[in-house]
């Protein structure tokens, strides 16, 4: 095993992490089949890398720099930063998933919209402000990583995939996307397009950040990697879906970066 979820496991195994994975449920998904990090472990194992995961299910980008995981992320960087070859980041999905997060991004009434872009609010509280906020949190996290790691350390971000707003939650609960789309009156034929538009805008934000230091900032583009049957619910792939993304999207980039 080369993936650890706490320092106790590291100490017992007498190993030091070479990759820090800071993330949300895509890194921490607790159900059978594993998370994305579970399947990234074997990808980097041949290069003798050890991954330590920080964060938790439900984590938002804010949490890594100002919220509940700020202290443990900072502590991990202080302890292990000099030995890290890479930091993987998964954040932002929970910032727009959920009725209270998604609904404010949408217009009050989208029933007459003809495109996905028409459904999103502009100005204060709208999509552009949301993306500016995500940009700020990511840049602050990147800056924090820079200050605690060597010049050769790589930072790898990812853009999730086009989630399907079909109302499926966990254990039969309500989904995170469809309720807000329905409340906003988004026509059925535009609901998937709205999610695609949101993910595309998020991906563009990440690539803009990465363009500032393309030698050290990398973005895994996993959009469109999953088939409908690969999803367990509105936000999370099945274990086989995570494995597909790890092998088809992350592995080529990590091999190019000599991390796999």
N, C-alpha and C positions, 0 to 999 in steps of 0.2 A: 504494500500500500504506500502511495506517495502523496495522498491528500489527507490533510489534517484539519479538524474543525475547532481545535483549541490547543493551547500551549501544553496542556498536560500530556496529550498524545505525542507531541514533539519531544518533550523531555523523556518520556518513557522509551521512545525509539532512539534517543540520542542523535537527533538530526536537526539541522537548521534549514529553514525555508529559503529557497532561491526564487520562489514566485509567491507574491501576495495577491490573493483574489478577494477584492472588495466588492461585495455584491448583494443583490436582492434574491428573490425566490428563484430566478434562473440559475443562480449559483447554489441555492440552499434547498431546492425543491425536495420535500421529505418523503415523497411517495415511492413505491417500488419502481425500479427502472432508473432511479437516480436523477441527478441534476446535470446541468451543463458542466460544472466543475468535475463531477464524478467521471465524466467521459473525456475531459481534458487531461486528467491525470495520466491515463495510459498514453496519450498523444505525446506528452513531454517526458515520459518516464525513460525513454531510450537515451535522452540527453542527461539523465540522472538528476532531473529537477524534482524538488519537493514543494508542494503547494500548501500554503496555510490560508484558510478562508476566514474572512471577517465580514460582518454584516449580519443579515438575517432575513427571513421571509418578511415581506412587507416594507423593507427598507426603502426610503426615498433618497434621492440625490442630496437633499438637504441634510439628511442624517449623518452623512460621512464628514461634513465640514462644520456643521453647527448643531446637529441634533444628537440623538441617543447613542450613535456609534462613533462620534467624534473622538472621544478619549481613547477608545480601544484601537481605532485606526491609527491615530497619532502615536500611541504607545508601540504598536507593532512596527511602524516605520522607524521609530527611534531605536528599537531593539534590533531589527533585522535589515534596516535599509541598506547598510553597507554591503550586505551579502546578496542582495536581490538582483537577479538578472532581468526580472520583469514584474510589473504590476498589472493585473487584469481588473477591469472595472465593468460592473453591470449596474446601471442606475438610470432612473428616469421613467421606467415603465410604471411603477406605482404612483408616480407623480401625476399621471393622467388617467390611471385606471381606478375605477370606483365612481359612483354617482356624484359625490361631492367634488371630485377632481375633474371629471370629464364634462359634466353638465355646464359649468361656467365657461368652458371653452367654446360652447356652441351658441348660436343665436337663439333668441327666445322662441322663434317659430321658423322652422326650416321647411315647412310643408310645401312651399313653392320653389324651393331650391332646385336648380338643374344640374349643378356640379357639387362635388365634395367641398371645394373651396368656398362655395356660397354658404355652407353650413356653419362655418367657423366665425366667431366674433373677431373683430379687429379692435384696436385701441386698448384702453385700460381693461385689464382682466382677460383679454382675448388671447388667441394663440401666439401672436408675436411676443407679447409680454411673457407668456409662459416659457417660450423658447429662450428669451433673454435671461430669464431666471435660471433655466437649466444650464445655459452657457456659463453663467456666473459660477454656479456650484461646481461644474466640471473644471473650469479654469482654476478655481481655488484648490480643488483636490489635486489637480495636476501640479500646481505650484507647491503644495505641501509635499508631494512625492519628490519633486525636483530637489527640495531642500534636504531630504533625508537619504537620497540614494546617489549612486555614482553616476558619472556622465554616460556610462554605457547602458544604464537601465532603460528598458523599453516599457512603454505604457500602452496597453492594448484595450481599446474600447469596442463596443459592439452595438448594433442597431436593432436587436431582437428580430422579429419577423412579422409578417402581416397577419395579426391575430384575427380570428373570425368571430364577429359579434353575434353569436347565436344564442346568448343567454345562459350558456352552461357555466356554472360555478363549480365549487368543490362540494362533494357529497350532496349533490342535488340543490345546492343553494343558488341564489341569483348570481348572474354574471356581473362583470365589472364594467362592461361597455354598453351592451344593448339597452339596459334600462335608461341610461342618459340619452341615447340616440332616440329612443321611443318618446321620451318626455319632451325632447326638442322638436318632435314631429318630423324627423328625418325620414324621407321616403324609403321604403324597404330596399329599393334598387340602388340607393346611395349609401347604405349603412356600411357595407364593406369598403366602398371607396373612401369614406370618411376616415376609417382606420388606416387604410393605405396612405392617404394623404398625410395624416398625422405622423405615421412612422417615417415617411419620406422626408418630412420637414425635420424630424428629429435626427435622421441620418445626415441630412445636410448640415445641421448644426455641428455634429461631431466631426464631419470632414473639414469644416471651416476651422475648428479648433486644431485639428491635426495638421492642417496646412501651415501652421505657424512653426512647426518643428517636425517635418515629415521623417526625419532620421530617427526620431525617438517616439513619436506619437503615431500609433497605428489604429486603423478602424477595420474591424471585421464586418463585412457586409453580408448578413445572413438573410436579407429580405428575399422572399420568394423561394426559400430553400425547402419549406415544408409543404406537404400535401395536406388536404383537409383531414385525411385519416391519421395524420401525425399528431394532431392536437388532442390533449386530454380534456381541456376546457378552454374558456375564452382567452386565457393568458398564458397557459403553460403547455408545452409539448409533452407527449408521452416520453418515457425513457428512450424509446427508439428514435423519437424526434430529436431529443437532445444529442443522442449519439450521432445522428445524421449531420446536425449542424457542426458538432465538434470535428467530424471527419471531413466533411465537404467544404466547410467555410473557414473554420479556425486552423485546421492542420496545414493547408497550403501556405497561409500567411505565416504561421509559426515556423514552418520549415524554411521559408524564405528568410526569416529573421534569425535562423539557426537556434531556435528554441525547441525544435522538434526534429 
